Amino acid sequence: MTDEDVYRVVRNDEEQYSIWWADRDLPPGWTAEGTSGSKQECLDHIGQIWTDMRPRSLRERMARA
């Protein structure tokens, strides 16, 4: 892999984010979030949108308590 590789932002059912190579099939359990670009662009985007690192199930459980 090089710095010129294109990545995409992916998200799982727990609303946790990661990056994945744009030219590869997504791993099971992950969906494309809609953002793609350089590795740094994708990481910067995740840094802006993923402000609560708790998994979705934990956030929901805490909201009910």
Secondary structure, DSSP 8 states (H G I E B T S, - for coil): --TT--EEEEEETT--EEEEETTS---TTEEEEEEEE-HHHHHHHHHHH----S-HHHHHHHHH-
